[in-house]
Amino acid sequence: MKFVDQWLYGKVRDMWDNREKYDQYLANKDYQESRAMKMAIGQAAQLERGIPEGQGTIRFELSSAVGGRILNVRRYDDRKDSHEAQTYVIPSGEDVGARVAKIINLELIK
């Protein structure tokens, strides 16, 4: 146990005598960690924003449900800077591809 006490005393004494060096090291370490955190936050913000949407963009999402499928269609109007959403239900037993094609054509006409 005496060895640990001597080692710890030596380390603490060294840190006290050379505190400027340790303060500079800690300040540099804190700066690097805060910079890394800011970069991570900036990257997360870019991911949340997503890609810029062009004029006339239509996005759709097809998901399965009990008794059929659900098609969510989202449109972005950059003149108004607004999103419009429409939900369609495709009953089971119908041709999904043909029905989705009809819905997309209907949305393009709007």
C-alpha distances in whole Angstrom, upper triangle without the diagonal:
4,5,5,6,9,10,11,12,14,16,17,18,20,21,23,24,26,27,30,29,27,30,32,30,30,33,34,32,34,37,37,36,39,41,40,41,44,45,44,46,49,49,49,52,54,53,55,58,59,61,64,67,71,74,75,72,72,69,69,67,68,66,67,68,70,73,73,71,70,71,70,71,70,72,71,74,73,76,74,71,71,70,72,71,74,73,75,75,76,77,76,79,80,80,76,77,81,80,77,79,82,79,78,82,82,79,80,84,82
4,5,5,6,9,10,10,12,14,15,16,18,20,21,22,24,25,29,28,26,29,31,30,29,33,34,33,34,37,37,37,39,42,41,42,45,46,45,47,50,50,51,53,55,55,56,59,60,63,66,69,72,76,77,74,74,71,71,69,71,69,70,71,72,76,76,74,73,74,72,74,72,74,73,75,74,77,76,72,72,72,74,73,76,75,77,78,79,80,79,82,83,82,79,80,83,82,79,82,84,81,80,84,84,81,82,86,84
4,5,5,6,9,10,11,12,14,15,16,18,20,21,22,24,27,26,24,27,29,27,28,31,32,30,32,35,35,35,37,40,39,40,43,44,43,46,48,48,49,52,53,53,55,57,58,61,64,67,70,74,75,72,72,69,70,67,69,67,68,69,71,75,74,72,72,72,70,72,70,72,71,74,72,75,74,71,71,70,73,72,74,74,76,76,77,78,78,80,81,80,77,78,81,80,77,80,82,80,78,82,82,79,80,84,82
4,5,5,6,8,10,11,12,14,15,16,18,20,21,22,25,24,22,25,27,25,25,28,29,27,29,32,32,31,34,37,36,36,40,41,40,42,45,45,45,48,50,50,51,54,55,58,60,64,67,70,72,69,69,66,66,64,66,64,65,66,68,72,71,69,68,69,67,68,67,69,68,70,69,72,71,67,67,66,69,68,71,70,72,73,74,75,74,77,78,77,74,75,78,77,74,76,79,76,75,78,79,76,77,81,79
4,5,5,6,9,10,11,12,14,15,16,18,20,20,24,23,21,24,27,25,25,28,30,28,29,33,33,32,35,37,37,37,40,42,41,43,46,46,47,49,51,51,52,55,56,59,62,65,68,72,73,70,70,67,68,66,67,66,67,68,70,73,73,71,70,70,69,70,68,70,69,71,70,73,72,68,68,68,70,70,72,72,74,74,76,77,76,79,80,79,76,77,80,79,76,78,81,78,77,80,81,78,79,82,80
4,5,5,6,9,10,10,12,14,15,16,18,19,23,22,20,23,26,24,25,28,29,28,30,33,33,33,35,38,37,38,41,42,42,44,47,47,48,50,52,52,54,56,57,60,63,66,69,72,74,71,72,69,69,68,69,68,69,70,72,76,75,73,72,72,70,72,70,71,70,72,71,74,73,69,70,69,72,71,74,73,76,76,78,79,78,81,82,81,78,78,82,81,78,80,82,80,78,82,82,79,80,83,82
4,5,5,6,9,10,11,12,14,15,16,18,21,20,18,21,23,21,22,25,26,25,27,30,30,29,32,34,34,35,38,39,39,41,43,44,44,47,49,49,50,53,54,57,59,63,66,69,71,68,68,66,66,64,66,65,66,67,69,73,72,70,69,69,67,68,67,68,67,69,68,71,70,66,67,66,69,68,71,70,73,73,75,76,75,78,79,78,75,75,78,77,74,76,79,76,75,78,79,76,77,80,79
4,5,5,6,8,10,11,12,14,15,16,19,18,16,19,22,20,20,23,24,23,24,28,28,27,30,32,32,33,36,37,37,39,41,42,42,45,47,47,48,51,52,55,57,61,64,67,69,66,66,64,64,62,64,63,64,65,67,71,70,68,67,67,65,66,65,66,65,67,65,68,67,64,64,64,66,66,69,68,71,71,73,74,74,77,77,76,73,73,77,76,73,75,77,74,73,76,77,74,75,78,76
4,6,5,6,8,10,10,12,14,15,19,18,16,19,22,21,21,24,25,24,26,29,30,29,32,34,34,35,38,39,39,41,43,44,45,47,49,49,51,53,55,57,60,63,66,69,71,68,69,66,67,65,67,66,67,68,71,74,73,71,70,70,68,69,67,69,67,69,68,70,69,66,66,66,69,68,71,71,74,74,76,77,77,80,80,80,76,76,80,79,76,78,80,77,76,79,80,76,77,81,79
4,6,5,6,9,10,10,12,14,17,16,15,18,20,19,20,23,24,23,25,28,29,29,31,33,33,34,37,38,39,41,43,44,44,47,49,49,50,53,54,57,59,62,65,69,71,68,69,66,67,65,67,66,68,69,71,75,74,72,70,70,68,69,67,68,67,69,67,70,69,66,66,66,69,69,71,71,74,75,76,78,77,80,81,80,76,76,80,79,75,77,80,77,76,79,80,76,77,80,79
4,5,5,6,9,10,10,11,15,14,12,15,17,16,16,20,21,20,22,24,25,25,27,29,30,31,33,35,35,37,39,40,41,43,45,45,47,49,50,53,55,59,62,65,67,64,65,62,63,62,64,62,64,65,68,71,70,68,67,66,64,65,63,65,63,65,63,66,65,62,62,62,65,65,68,68,70,71,72,74,74,77,77,76,72,73,76,75,72,74,76,73,72,75,76,72,73,77,75
4,5,5,6,9,10,10,14,13,11,14,17,16,16,19,21,20,21,24,25,25,27,29,30,30,33,35,35,36,39,40,41,43,45,45,46,49,50,53,55,59,62,65,67,64,65,62,63,62,64,63,65,66,68,71,71,68,67,67,64,65,63,65,63,65,63,66,65,61,62,62,65,65,67,67,70,71,73,74,74,77,77,77,73,73,77,75,72,74,77,74,72,75,76,72,73,77,75
4,5,5,6,9,10,13,13,12,15,17,17,17,20,22,22,23,26,27,27,29,31,32,33,35,37,38,39,41,42,43,45,47,48,49,52,53,55,58,61,64,67,70,67,68,65,67,65,67,66,68,69,72,75,74,72,70,70,68,68,66,67,65,67,65,68,67,64,65,65,68,68,71,71,73,74,76,78,78,81,81,80,76,76,80,79,75,77,80,77,75,78,79,75,76,79,78
4,5,5,6,8,11,10,10,13,15,14,15,18,19,19,21,24,25,25,27,29,30,31,33,35,36,37,39,40,42,44,45,46,48,50,51,53,56,59,62,65,68,65,66,64,65,63,66,65,67,68,71,74,73,70,69,68,66,67,65,66,64,66,64,66,66,62,63,63,66,66,69,69,72,73,75,77,76,79,79,78,75,75,78,77,74,75,78,75,73,76,77,74,74,78,76
4,6,5,5,9,8,7,10,12,12,12,15,17,16,18,21,22,22,24,26,27,28,30,32,32,34,36,37,38,40,42,43,44,47,48,50,52,56,59,62,64,62,63,60,62,60,63,62,64,65,68,71,70,67,66,65,63,64,61,62,60,62,60,63,62,59,60,60,63,63,66,66,69,70,72,74,74,77,76,75,72,72,75,74,71,72,75,72,70,73,74,70,71,74,73
4,6,5,9,10,9,10,13,14,14,16,19,19,20,22,24,24,26,28,29,30,32,34,35,36,38,40,41,42,44,45,46,48,50,53,55,58,61,64,66,64,65,63,64,63,65,64,66,68,70,73,72,70,68,68,65,66,63,64,62,64,62,64,64,60,61,61,65,65,68,68,71,72,74,76,76,79,79,78,74,75,78,76,73,75,77,74,72,76,76,73,73,76,75
4,6,8,9,10,12,14,15,16,18,19,20,22,24,25,26,28,29,31,32,34,35,37,38,40,41,42,44,46,47,48,50,52,54,56,60,62,66,68,66,67,65,66,65,67,67,69,70,73,76,75,72,70,70,68,68,66,66,64,66,64,66,65,62,63,63,67,67,70,71,74,75,76,79,79,82,81,80,77,77,80,79,75,77,79,76,74,78,78,75,75,78,77
4,6,6,7,9,10,11,13,15,16,17,19,20,22,23,25,26,28,29,31,32,33,35,37,38,39,41,43,44,46,47,49,51,53,56,59,62,65,62,64,62,63,62,65,64,66,68,70,74,72,70,68,67,65,65,63,63,61,63,61,63,62,59,60,61,64,64,67,68,71,72,74,76,76,79,79,77,74,74,77,76,72,74,76,73,71,74,75,72,72,75,73
4,5,5,6,8,10,10,12,14,15,16,18,20,21,22,24,25,26,28,30,31,32,34,36,37,38,40,42,43,45,47,49,50,54,57,60,62,60,61,59,61,60,62,62,64,65,68,71,70,67,65,65,62,63,60,61,59,60,58,60,60,56,57,58,61,61,65,65,68,70,71,73,74,77,76,75,72,71,75,73,70,72,74,71,69,72,73,69,70,73,71
4,5,5,6,9,10,10,12,14,15,16,18,20,21,22,24,26,27,28,30,31,33,34,36,37,39,41,42,43,45,47,49,52,55,58,61,58,60,58,60,59,62,61,64,65,68,71,70,67,65,64,61,62,59,59,57,59,56,58,58,55,56,57,60,61,64,65,68,69,71,73,73,76,76,75,71,71,74,73,69,71,73,70,68,71,71,68,68,71,69
4,6,5,6,9,10,11,12,14,15,17,18,20,21,23,24,26,27,29,30,32,33,35,36,38,39,41,42,44,46,48,51,54,57,60,57,59,57,59,58,60,60,62,64,67,70,68,65,64,63,60,60,58,58,56,58,55,58,58,54,55,56,59,60,63,64,66,68,69,72,72,75,74,73,69,69,72,71,68,69,71,69,66,69,70,67,67,70,69
4,5,5,6,8,10,10,12,14,15,16,18,20,21,22,24,26,27,28,30,31,33,34,36,37,39,41,42,44,46,50,53,56,58,56,57,55,56,55,58,57,60,61,64,67,66,63,61,60,58,58,56,57,55,56,54,57,56,53,54,54,57,58,61,61,64,65,67,69,69,72,72,71,67,67,70,69,65,67,69,67,65,68,68,65,65,69,67
4,5,5,6,9,10,10,12,14,15,16,18,20,21,22,24,26,27,28,30,31,33,35,36,37,39,41,43,45,48,51,54,57,54,56,54,55,54,57,57,59,60,63,66,65,62,60,59,57,57,54,55,53,54,52,54,54,50,52,52,55,56,59,60,63,64,66,68,69,72,71,70,66,66,69,68,64,66,68,65,63,66,67,63,64,67,65
4,5,5,6,9,10,10,12,14,15,16,18,20,21,22,24,26,27,29,30,32,33,35,36,38,39,41,43,46,49,52,55,53,54,52,54,53,56,56,58,60,63,66,65,61,59,58,56,56,53,54,51,53,50,53,52,49,50,51,54,55,58,59,62,64,65,68,68,71,70,69,65,65,68,67,63,65,67,64,62,65,66,62,62,65,64
4,6,5,6,9,10,11,12,14,15,17,18,20,21,23,24,26,27,29,30,32,33,35,36,38,40,42,45,48,51,54,51,53,51,52,51,54,54,56,58,61,64,62,59,57,57,54,54,52,53,50,52,50,52,52,49,50,50,53,54,57,57,60,62,63,66,66,69,68,67,63,63,66,65,61,63,65,63,60,63,64,61,61,64,63
4,5,5,6,8,10,10,12,14,15,16,18,20,21,22,24,26,27,28,30,31,33,35,36,39,40,44,47,50,52,50,51,49,51,50,52,52,54,55,58,62,60,57,55,55,52,52,50,51,49,50,48,51,50,47,48,48,51,52,55,55,58,60,61,63,64,67,66,65,61,61,64,63,60,61,64,61,59,62,62,59,59,63,61
4,5,5,6,9,10,10,12,14,15,16,18,20,21,22,24,26,27,29,30,32,33,35,37,39,42,45,48,51,48,50,48,50,49,52,51,54,55,58,61,60,57,55,54,51,51,49,49,47,48,46,48,48,44,46,46,50,50,53,54,57,59,61,63,64,67,66,65,61,61,64,62,59,60,63,60,58,61,61,57,58,61,59
4,5,5,6,9,10,10,12,14,15,16,18,20,21,23,24,26,27,29,30,32,33,35,37,41,43,47,49,47,48,46,48,47,50,50,53,54,57,61,59,56,54,53,50,50,47,48,46,47,45,47,47,44,45,45,49,49,53,53,56,58,60,62,62,65,64,63,59,59,62,61,57,59,61,58,56,59,60,56,56,59,58
4,5,5,6,9,10,11,12,14,15,17,18,20,21,23,24,26,27,29,31,32,34,36,40,43,46,48,45,47,45,46,45,48,48,50,52,55,58,56,53,51,50,48,48,46,47,44,46,44,47,47,43,44,44,47,48,51,51,54,56,57,60,60,63,62,61,57,57,60,59,55,57,59,56,54,57,58,55,55,58,57
4,5,5,6,8,10,10,12,14,15,16,18,20,21,22,24,26,27,29,31,33,35,38,41,44,47,44,45,43,45,44,47,46,49,50,53,56,55,52,50,49,46,47,44,45,43,44,42,45,44,41,42,42,45,46,49,49,52,54,56,58,58,61,61,60,56,56,59,58,54,56,58,55,53,56,57,53,54,57,55
4,5,5,6,9,10,11,12,14,15,16,18,20,21,23,24,26,27,29,31,33,36,39,42,45,42,44,42,44,43,46,46,49,50,54,56,55,52,49,48,46,46,43,43,41,42,40,43,42,39,40,40,44,45,48,49,52,54,55,58,58,61,60,59,55,55,58,57,53,55,57,54,52,55,55,52,52,55,53
4,6,5,6,9,10,11,12,14,15,16,18,20,21,23,24,26,27,29,31,35,38,41,43,41,42,40,42,41,44,44,47,49,52,55,53,50,48,47,44,44,41,42,40,42,39,42,42,38,40,40,43,43,47,47,50,52,53,56,56,59,58,57,53,53,56,55,51,53,55,52,50,53,54,50,50,54,52
4,5,5,6,9,10,10,12,14,15,16,18,20,21,23,25,26,28,30,34,37,40,42,40,41,39,40,39,42,42,44,46,49,52,50,47,45,44,42,42,40,41,39,40,39,41,41,37,38,38,41,41,45,45,48,50,51,54,54,57,56,55,51,51,54,53,49,51,53,50,48,52,52,49,49,52,51
4,5,5,6,9,10,10,12,14,15,16,18,20,21,23,25,27,29,32,35,38,41,38,39,37,39,38,41,41,44,45,48,51,50,47,44,43,41,41,38,39,37,38,36,39,38,35,36,36,39,40,43,44,47,49,50,53,53,56,56,55,51,51,53,52,49,50,52,49,47,50,51,47,48,51,49
4,5,5,6,9,10,11,12,14,15,17,18,20,21,23,25,27,30,33,36,39,36,38,36,38,38,40,41,44,45,49,51,49,46,44,43,40,40,37,37,35,37,35,37,37,33,35,35,38,39,42,43,46,48,50,52,53,56,55,53,50,49,52,51,47,49,51,48,46,49,49,46,46,49,47
4,5,5,6,9,10,11,12,14,15,17,18,20,21,23,26,29,32,36,38,35,36,34,36,35,38,38,41,43,46,49,47,44,42,40,38,38,35,36,34,36,34,37,37,33,34,34,37,38,41,41,44,46,47,50,50,53,52,51,47,47,50,49,45,46,49,46,44,47,48,44,44,48,46
4,5,5,6,9,10,11,12,14,15,17,19,20,23,25,28,31,35,37,34,35,33,34,34,36,36,39,41,44,47,45,42,40,39,36,36,34,34,33,35,33,36,35,31,32,32,35,35,39,39,42,44,46,48,49,52,51,50,46,46,49,47,44,45,47,45,43,46,46,43,43,46,45
4,5,5,6,9,10,11,12,14,15,17,19,21,23,26,29,32,34,32,33,32,34,33,36,36,39,41,44,47,45,42,39,38,35,35,32,33,30,32,30,33,32,29,30,30,33,34,37,38,42,43,45,48,49,52,51,49,46,45,48,47,43,44,46,44,41,44,45,41,42,45,43
4,5,5,6,9,10,11,12,14,16,17,19,21,24,27,31,33,30,32,30,32,32,35,35,38,40,43,46,44,41,38,37,34,34,31,32,29,31,29,32,32,28,29,29,33,33,37,38,40,42,44,47,47,50,49,47,44,43,46,45,41,42,45,42,40,42,43,40,40,43,42
4,5,5,6,9,10,11,12,14,16,18,20,24,27,30,32,29,30,28,30,29,32,32,35,37,40,43,41,38,36,34,32,32,29,30,28,31,29,32,32,28,29,28,31,31,35,35,38,40,41,44,44,47,46,45,41,41,44,43,39,41,43,40,38,41,42,38,39,42,40
4,5,5,6,9,10,11,13,15,17,19,22,26,29,31,28,29,27,29,28,31,31,34,36,39,42,40,37,34,33,30,30,28,28,26,28,27,30,29,25,26,26,29,29,33,34,37,38,40,43,44,47,46,45,41,41,43,42,38,40,42,39,37,40,40,37,37,40,39
4,5,5,6,9,10,11,13,15,17,20,23,26,28,26,27,26,28,28,31,32,35,37,40,43,40,37,34,33,30,29,27,27,25,26,24,27,27,23,24,25,28,29,32,33,36,38,40,43,44,47,45,44,40,40,42,41,37,39,41,38,35,38,39,35,35,39,37
4,5,5,6,9,10,11,13,15,19,22,25,27,24,26,24,26,26,29,29,32,34,38,40,38,35,32,31,28,28,25,26,24,26,24,28,27,24,24,24,27,28,31,32,34,36,38,41,41,44,43,41,38,37,40,39,35,36,39,36,33,36,37,34,34,37,36
4,5,5,6,9,10,13,16,18,22,25,27,24,25,22,24,23,26,27,30,32,35,38,36,32,30,28,26,26,23,24,23,25,24,27,26,23,23,22,25,25,28,29,32,34,36,38,39,42,41,40,36,36,38,37,33,35,37,34,32,35,36,32,33,36,34
4,5,5,6,9,12,13,16,20,23,25,22,23,21,23,23,27,27,31,32,36,38,36,32,30,28,25,25,22,22,20,22,21,24,23,19,20,20,23,24,27,28,31,33,35,38,39,42,41,40,36,36,38,37,33,34,36,33,31,34,34,31,31,34,32
4,5,5,6,9,11,14,17,20,22,20,21,20,22,22,26,27,30,32,36,38,35,32,29,27,24,24,21,21,19,21,19,23,22,19,20,19,23,23,27,28,31,33,35,38,39,41,40,38,35,34,36,35,31,32,34,32,29,32,33,29,29,32,31
4,5,5,8,11,14,17,21,22,19,20,18,19,19,22,23,27,29,32,35,32,29,26,24,22,22,19,20,18,21,20,24,23,19,20,19,22,22,25,26,28,30,32,35,35,38,37,35,32,31,34,32,29,30,32,30,27,30,31,28,28,31,30
4,5,9,11,13,17,20,21,18,19,17,18,18,22,22,26,27,31,33,31,27,25,23,20,20,17,18,17,19,18,22,21,17,17,16,19,19,22,23,26,28,30,33,34,37,36,35,31,31,33,32,28,30,31,28,26,30,30,26,27,30,28
4,7,8,10,14,17,18,16,17,15,18,18,22,23,27,29,32,34,32,28,25,23,20,19,16,16,14,16,15,18,18,14,15,14,17,18,22,23,26,29,31,34,35,38,36,35,31,31,33,31,27,29,30,27,25,28,28,24,25,28,26
4,7,9,12,16,17,14,15,13,16,16,20,21,25,27,31,33,30,26,24,21,19,17,15,15,13,16,15,19,19,15,15,14,17,18,21,22,25,27,29,32,33,36,34,32,29,28,30,29,25,26,28,25,23,26,26,23,23,26,25
4,6,9,13,14,12,13,13,16,17,20,23,26,29,32,34,31,27,25,22,19,18,15,14,13,15,14,17,18,15,16,15,18,18,21,23,25,28,29,33,34,36,34,32,28,27,29,28,24,25,27,24,22,24,25,22,21,25,24
4,7,10,12,10,13,13,16,18,22,24,28,30,34,35,32,29,26,23,20,18,14,13,11,12,10,14,15,12,13,13,16,18,21,23,26,29,30,34,35,37,35,33,29,28,30,29,25,25,27,24,21,23,24,21,20,23,22
4,7,8,6,9,10,14,16,20,23,26,29,32,33,30,26,23,20,17,15,12,10,7,9,8,12,13,11,11,11,13,15,18,20,23,26,27,31,33,35,32,30,27,25,27,26,22,22,23,21,18,20,21,17,16,19,18
4,6,6,9,11,15,18,22,25,28,31,34,35,31,28,25,22,19,16,13,11,8,9,8,11,13,11,13,13,15,17,19,22,24,27,28,32,34,35,32,31,27,26,26,26,22,22,23,21,17,19,20,16,15,18,17
4,6,9,12,16,19,22,26,29,31,35,35,32,28,25,22,19,16,13,10,8,7,6,9,11,11,12,12,14,16,18,21,23,27,28,32,34,35,32,30,27,25,26,25,22,21,21,19,16,17,18,14,12,15,14
4,6,10,13,17,20,23,26,28,32,32,28,25,22,19,16,13,11,7,7,7,8,10,12,12,12,11,12,14,15,18,20,23,24,28,30,32,28,27,24,22,22,21,18,17,18,16,13,13,14,10,9,11,11
4,7,10,14,17,20,24,26,29,29,26,23,20,16,14,10,8,6,6,8,9,12,14,12,12,10,11,12,14,17,18,21,23,26,28,30,27,25,22,20,21,20,17,16,17,15,12,13,14,11,10,13,12
4,7,10,13,17,20,22,26,26,22,19,16,12,10,7,6,5,7,10,12,15,15,14,13,10,10,10,11,13,14,18,19,23,24,26,23,22,18,17,18,16,13,13,14,12,9,11,12,8,8,12,11
4,7,10,13,17,19,23,23,20,16,14,10,8,6,5,6,9,12,14,17,17,16,14,11,10,9,11,12,13,16,17,21,22,24,22,20,17,16,17,16,12,13,15,12,10,13,14,10,11,15,14
4,7,10,13,16,19,20,16,13,10,7,5,4,6,9,12,15,18,21,20,18,16,13,12,9,9,10,10,13,14,17,19,21,19,17,14,13,15,13,10,12,13,10,9,12,13,11,12,16,15
4,6,10,13,16,17,14,10,8,6,5,7,9,12,15,18,21,24,23,21,18,15,14,11,11,10,10,12,13,16,17,19,18,17,13,13,16,14,10,13,15,12,12,15,16,14,16,19,18
4,7,10,13,14,11,7,6,5,7,9,12,15,18,21,24,27,26,24,22,18,17,13,12,10,10,10,10,13,13,16,14,14,10,11,13,12,9,12,14,12,12,16,16,15,17,20,20
4,7,10,12,9,6,5,7,8,12,14,18,21,24,27,30,29,27,24,20,19,15,14,11,11,10,10,12,12,15,15,15,11,13,16,14,12,16,17,15,16,19,19,18,21,24,23
4,7,9,6,4,6,9,11,15,18,21,24,28,30,33,32,30,27,23,22,18,16,13,12,10,9,10,10,13,13,14,11,14,16,14,13,17,18,17,18,21,21,21,24,26,26
4,6,5,5,7,10,12,16,19,23,26,29,32,34,33,31,28,24,22,19,17,13,12,9,9,9,9,13,14,15,13,16,18,16,15,19,20,18,20,23,23,22,25,27,27
4,6,8,10,13,16,19,22,26,29,32,35,38,36,35,31,28,25,22,19,15,14,11,11,9,9,12,14,16,15,18,20,18,18,22,22,20,23,26,25,25,28,30,29
4,7,10,13,16,19,23,26,30,33,36,38,36,35,32,28,26,22,19,15,13,9,9,6,6,9,11,14,13,17,18,15,16,20,20,19,21,24,23,24,27,28,28
4,7,10,13,16,20,23,27,30,33,35,34,33,30,26,23,20,17,13,11,7,6,4,4,8,9,11,9,13,14,12,13,16,17,15,18,21,20,21,24,25,25
4,7,10,13,16,20,23,26,29,32,31,29,26,23,20,17,14,11,8,6,5,6,7,10,10,11,8,11,13,11,10,14,15,13,15,18,18,18,21,23,23
4,6,10,13,17,20,23,26,28,27,26,23,19,17,13,11,7,6,5,6,9,10,14,13,13,10,13,14,11,10,14,14,12,14,17,16,16,19,21,20
4,6,10,13,17,20,23,25,24,23,20,16,14,10,8,6,5,6,7,11,13,15,14,13,10,11,13,10,8,11,12,9,10,14,13,12,15,17,17
4,7,10,13,17,20,22,21,19,16,13,10,7,6,5,6,9,11,14,16,19,17,17,14,15,16,13,11,13,14,10,11,14,13,11,14,17,16
4,7,10,13,16,19,18,17,14,10,8,6,5,6,8,11,13,17,19,21,19,18,15,15,16,13,10,12,13,9,8,12,11,8,11,14,12
4,7,10,13,16,15,13,10,7,6,4,7,9,11,15,17,20,23,25,23,22,18,18,19,17,14,15,16,12,11,14,13,10,12,14,12
4,7,10,12,12,11,8,6,5,6,9,12,14,18,20,23,26,28,25,24,21,20,21,19,16,16,16,13,11,13,13,9,10,12,10
4,6,9,9,7,6,5,6,9,12,15,18,21,23,27,29,31,29,28,24,24,24,22,19,19,20,17,15,16,16,12,12,15,12
4,6,6,5,5,6,8,11,14,18,20,24,26,30,32,34,31,30,27,26,26,24,22,22,21,19,16,18,17,13,13,14,12
4,5,4,7,9,11,15,18,21,24,27,29,33,35,37,35,33,30,29,29,28,25,24,25,22,20,21,20,16,16,17,15
4,6,8,11,13,16,19,23,25,29,31,35,38,39,37,35,33,31,31,30,27,26,26,24,21,22,21,18,17,18,15
4,5,9,11,14,17,21,24,28,30,34,36,39,36,35,32,32,32,29,27,27,26,23,22,23,21,18,18,19,16
4,7,10,14,17,20,23,27,29,33,36,38,35,35,31,31,31,29,26,26,26,23,21,23,22,18,18,20,17
4,7,10,14,17,20,24,26,30,32,35,32,32,29,28,29,26,24,24,24,21,19,21,20,16,17,18,15
4,7,10,13,17,20,23,26,29,31,29,28,25,25,26,23,20,21,21,18,17,19,17,14,15,17,14
4,7,10,14,17,20,23,26,28,26,26,23,23,23,20,18,19,19,15,14,16,14,11,13,15,12
4,7,10,14,16,20,23,25,23,23,20,20,21,18,15,17,17,13,13,16,14,11,14,15,13
4,7,10,13,16,19,22,20,20,17,18,18,15,13,15,14,10,11,14,12,9,13,14,12
4,7,10,13,16,19,17,18,15,16,17,13,12,15,14,10,12,15,13,11,15,17,15
4,7,10,13,15,13,14,12,14,14,10,9,12,11,8,11,13,12,11,15,16,15
4,6,9,12,11,12,10,13,13,10,10,14,13,10,13,16,14,15,18,19,19
4,7,9,7,9,7,10,11,7,9,12,11,10,13,15,15,16,19,20,20
4,6,6,9,9,12,13,10,12,15,14,14,17,19,18,19,22,23,23
4,6,8,8,12,13,11,13,16,16,16,19,21,21,22,25,26,26
4,7,8,12,12,11,14,16,16,17,20,21,21,23,25,26,27
4,6,9,8,8,10,13,12,13,16,17,18,20,22,23,24
4,6,6,6,9,10,11,12,14,16,17,19,20,22,23
4,6,5,6,8,10,10,12,14,15,16,18,20,21
4,5,5,6,9,10,11,12,14,15,16,19,20
4,6,5,6,9,10,11,12,14,15,17,19
4,5,5,6,9,10,11,12,14,16,17
4,5,5,6,9,10,10,12,14,15
4,5,5,6,9,10,11,12,15
4,6,5,6,9,10,11,13
4,5,5,6,9,10,11
4,5,5,6,9,10
4,5,5,6,9
4,5,5,7
4,5,5
4,5
4
